[in-house]
Amino acid sequence: MRLCDINVGFGYDARNELRIEREEFIKFISEDVFERVAVHPIYLTNIFDANSRIAGLMRHSSKVVGIALINPLREDMAVSELDRITTFMRMSGAMLRPYIHGYSFALQIVSDIIEAIYKFDLPIIVYCEHSFSPTMVKVQALQYSMVDFIVINGVQKYGYGEVSSLMRGCDNVFISTSLLPNYRDLRKIIEEFGPERVLFGSNYPYYDFNYELSKAKSAVKEDYEEELIFRKNFIDLILE
C-alpha cells in the first residue's frame, strides 16, 4: 500500500546543522511507497522565502502537499501570508512553532491567528520541540473545538502519558506516529483514542524513515487501522 506522510521537513536547519538539498529531497519523495507527502519548511530565517520554497516543490511533484509556516507575533504579515499561501500557492495547512518563534501558546495573539487560519479553512499543524510539549496545545484545542489540530514533533519524542493527556477530551486533536518513542506506546494511543486520531509521520530528515515506518506498522493490528493511519486520515484532514 502506498502511504501518506504528515511530517516531512525540507530546507536548512542551522540550529541542528542539518541541510536537505533539493535533489536529495526529490529523490526521497520519489520512492514508490509515497502517495502524498505533507512538507513543511525547516528553513526559518525568512518565512516568506521558506514557504515559497515549499511551493516550488509542489510545482515539481504532485506528491507534495504544502504546509506553510506562520508566525503570529507578526499578525498583519501572518494574515497576508495566509492569503498568499492559500490563494496563490494552494497550500493545505498552517504550521505554528511556538518554541522557535518565542511565544506562549496561551496568548491572545495565538487565539487571533487560530481564528484567522480557521477562516481560511486550514488545519493547524503544531510543531512540538524542546520546552514546548504536546500538553501545551490543549488550552487552545479546547477553546477552538471546531479547528483540527495535528501535533507533530522535531527532534524530541514524547511518552504515552503526555500524548494521552493532550488527546483526552480533545476530539479535534490528531497526532503523528513520530511523536511516540516506540510501537507499544503508539499501540496504547490507538487502542484508547482510535486509529482515526493518528496519522503516519516519519519526521524526515530528523528520524530514520524505515525505523518510523516499521514502528508504525508494528503498532497496527487490523487492516482498517492501517488504511486510516497510513492514508485515509491524511486525505480527510489535509486534502478534503
C-alpha positions as CSV (number, residue, x, y, z in Angstrom):
1,M,0.0,0.0,0.0
2,R,1.3,3.5,-0.9
3,L,1.2,5.8,2.1
4,C,0.8,9.5,3.1
5,D,3.3,11.1,5.4
6,I,2.2,14.0,7.6
7,N,5.6,15.1,9.0
8,V,8.3,15.8,6.4
9,G,10.7,18.8,6.6
10,F,12.7,20.5,3.9
11,G,15.4,23.1,3.9
12,Y,18.3,24.1,6.2
13,D,18.1,23.9,10.0
14,A,21.0,25.9,11.2
15,R,20.3,25.1,14.9
16,N,20.8,21.4,14.3
17,E,23.3,21.8,11.4
18,L,21.1,19.9,9.1
19,R,20.7,20.7,5.4
20,I,18.5,18.9,2.9
21,E,19.3,19.7,-0.7
22,R,16.6,19.8,-3.3
23,E,18.0,16.9,-5.3
24,E,18.3,14.7,-2.2
25,F,14.7,15.6,-1.1
26,I,13.2,14.9,-4.6
27,K,14.9,11.5,-4.6
28,F,13.4,10.7,-1.2
29,I,9.8,11.6,-2.1
30,S,10.1,9.9,-5.5
31,E,10.1,6.5,-3.8
32,D,7.1,4.3,-4.8
33,V,6.0,4.0,-1.2
34,F,4.6,7.5,-1.2
35,E,1.2,8.6,-2.3
36,R,1.3,12.1,-0.8
37,V,3.8,13.9,1.5
38,A,3.0,16.9,3.7
39,V,6.1,19.1,3.5
40,H,6.9,22.0,5.9
41,P,9.9,24.3,5.9
42,I,12.8,23.8,8.4
43,Y,14.4,26.9,6.9
44,L,13.3,29.6,9.4
45,T,15.2,32.8,8.6
46,N,12.6,34.2,6.2
47,I,9.1,32.8,6.4
48,F,8.1,34.3,3.0
49,D,11.1,32.6,1.3
50,A,10.7,29.4,3.2
51,N,7.0,29.0,2.2
52,S,7.9,29.9,-1.4
53,R,10.5,27.1,-1.5
54,I,7.8,24.6,-0.4
55,A,5.5,26.0,-3.2
56,G,8.4,25.3,-5.6
57,L,8.5,21.6,-4.5
58,M,4.7,21.5,-5.1
59,R,5.2,22.6,-8.7
60,H,7.9,20.0,-9.2
61,S,6.0,17.0,-7.8
62,S,2.2,16.3,-7.4
63,K,3.1,14.2,-4.3
64,V,4.0,17.3,-2.3
65,V,1.3,18.8,-0.2
66,G,2.4,22.2,1.1
67,I,2.3,23.2,4.8
68,A,3.1,26.9,5.4
69,L,4.9,28.3,8.4
70,I,3.1,31.1,10.1
71,N,4.4,33.5,12.9
72,P,1.5,35.0,15.0
73,L,3.9,37.6,16.6
74,R,3.7,39.4,13.3
75,E,-0.1,39.3,12.9
76,D,-0.6,41.6,9.9
77,M,2.1,39.8,7.9
78,A,0.7,36.4,9.1
79,V,-2.8,37.1,7.8
80,S,-1.4,38.4,4.4
81,E,0.8,35.3,4.3
82,L,-2.2,33.1,4.9
83,D,-3.9,34.7,2.0
84,R,-0.8,34.2,-0.2
85,I,-0.3,30.6,0.6
86,T,-4.0,29.7,0.1
87,T,-4.9,31.9,-2.9
88,F,-1.7,31.7,-4.9
89,M,0.1,28.6,-3.7
90,R,-2.8,26.3,-2.8
91,M,-1.2,25.0,0.4
92,S,-3.1,22.7,2.6
93,G,-2.2,23.6,6.2
94,A,-0.7,26.2,8.5
95,M,2.1,25.3,10.9
96,L,2.8,27.0,14.3
97,R,6.2,26.7,16.0
98,P,5.8,28.4,19.4
99,Y,9.2,27.4,20.7
100,I,11.3,28.7,17.8
101,H,9.3,31.9,17.4
102,G,9.3,32.5,21.2
103,Y,5.6,32.8,22.3
104,S,3.3,31.1,24.8
105,F,0.5,29.1,23.1
106,A,-2.0,30.6,25.6
107,L,-1.5,34.2,24.4
108,Q,-4.4,36.1,22.8
109,I,-2.3,36.6,19.6
110,V,-2.3,32.8,19.2
111,S,-6.1,32.8,19.6
112,D,-6.3,35.5,16.9
113,I,-4.2,33.6,14.4
114,I,-6.1,30.4,15.1
115,E,-9.3,32.2,14.2
116,A,-7.7,33.6,11.0
117,I,-6.4,30.1,10.0
118,Y,-9.9,28.8,10.6
119,K,-11.4,31.4,8.3
120,F,-9.1,30.1,5.6
121,D,-10.4,26.6,6.2
122,L,-7.0,25.1,7.0
123,P,-5.9,22.6,9.6
124,I,-3.3,23.7,12.1
125,I,-0.1,21.7,12.4
126,V,1.6,22.4,15.8
127,Y,5.3,21.6,16.0
128,C,6.5,20.4,19.4
129,E,10.1,20.8,20.3
130,H,12.4,21.4,23.3
131,S,10.4,23.1,26.1
132,F,7.2,23.3,24.1
133,S,5.5,19.9,24.8
134,P,2.2,18.4,23.4
135,T,0.2,19.2,26.5
136,M,0.7,22.9,25.9
137,V,-1.6,22.6,22.8
138,K,-4.6,21.7,24.9
139,V,-5.6,25.1,26.1
140,Q,-6.3,26.3,22.5
141,A,-7.6,22.9,21.3
142,L,-10.3,23.0,24.0
143,Q,-11.3,26.6,23.2
144,Y,-11.4,26.0,19.4
145,S,-13.1,22.7,19.1
146,M,-14.1,23.4,15.5
147,V,-10.5,23.6,14.4
148,D,-8.4,20.5,13.6
149,F,-5.0,20.4,15.4
150,I,-2.4,18.0,14.1
151,V,0.5,17.6,16.5
152,I,3.9,16.7,15.1
153,N,7.4,16.8,16.5
154,G,11.0,17.8,15.9
155,V,14.0,16.1,17.5
156,Q,12.2,15.0,20.7
157,K,9.8,12.2,21.3
158,Y,7.1,12.1,24.0
159,G,5.7,9.3,26.1
160,Y,2.3,7.8,26.3
161,G,1.3,9.8,29.4
162,E,2.0,13.2,27.9
163,V,0.4,12.5,24.5
164,S,-2.7,10.8,26.0
165,S,-3.1,13.8,28.4
166,L,-3.3,16.1,25.3
167,M,-5.7,13.9,23.4
168,R,-8.1,13.2,26.3
169,G,-11.2,15.4,26.0
170,C,-10.0,17.0,22.7
171,D,-11.6,15.1,19.8
172,N,-10.2,17.7,17.4
173,V,-6.5,16.8,18.2
174,F,-4.7,14.3,16.0
175,I,-1.1,13.1,16.3
176,S,1.8,12.0,14.1
177,T,3.1,8.5,14.8
178,S,6.6,10.1,15.2
179,L,5.6,11.7,18.5
180,L,5.8,8.3,20.3
181,P,9.1,6.6,21.0
182,N,8.1,3.0,20.4
183,Y,5.3,0.9,19.0
184,R,4.0,-0.1,22.4
185,D,3.1,3.5,23.4
186,L,1.7,4.1,19.9
187,R,-0.5,1.0,20.2
188,K,-1.9,2.2,23.6
189,I,-2.8,5.5,21.9
190,I,-4.5,3.7,19.0
191,E,-6.5,1.5,21.4
192,E,-7.6,4.4,23.7
193,F,-8.4,7.0,21.1
194,G,-8.9,5.1,17.9
195,P,-6.9,4.9,14.7
196,E,-9.0,7.9,13.4
197,R,-6.9,10.2,15.6
198,V,-3.4,9.0,14.3
199,L,-1.5,9.8,11.1
200,F,1.7,8.3,9.9
201,G,4.6,10.7,10.2
202,S,8.2,9.8,9.5
203,N,9.7,13.1,10.8
204,Y,12.2,13.1,7.9
205,P,15.0,14.3,7.9
206,Y,15.4,14.1,11.7
207,Y,14.4,10.4,12.1
208,D,15.1,7.3,10.1
209,F,12.2,6.7,7.7
210,N,12.5,2.9,7.7
211,Y,12.5,2.8,11.5
212,E,9.5,5.0,11.8
213,L,7.6,3.0,9.2
214,S,8.4,-0.3,11.0
215,K,7.4,1.2,14.3
216,A,4.0,2.4,13.0
217,K,3.3,-0.9,11.2
218,S,4.1,-2.9,14.4
219,A,1.5,-0.8,16.3
220,V,-1.2,-1.6,13.8
221,K,-3.3,-4.8,14.3
222,E,-6.2,-4.5,11.8
223,D,-6.4,-3.7,8.1
224,Y,-8.8,-0.9,8.7
225,E,-6.4,0.7,11.1
226,E,-3.7,0.6,8.5
227,E,-5.9,2.3,5.9
228,L,-6.8,5.1,8.4
229,I,-3.4,5.7,9.8
230,F,-1.3,5.5,6.6
231,R,-3.7,7.1,4.2
232,K,-7.4,8.0,4.9
233,N,-6.9,10.3,7.9
234,F,-4.4,12.3,5.9
235,I,-6.8,12.6,2.9
236,D,-9.7,13.6,5.2
237,L,-7.8,16.2,7.2
238,I,-5.4,17.6,4.7
239,L,-6.8,17.2,1.2
240,E,-10.6,17.4,1.6
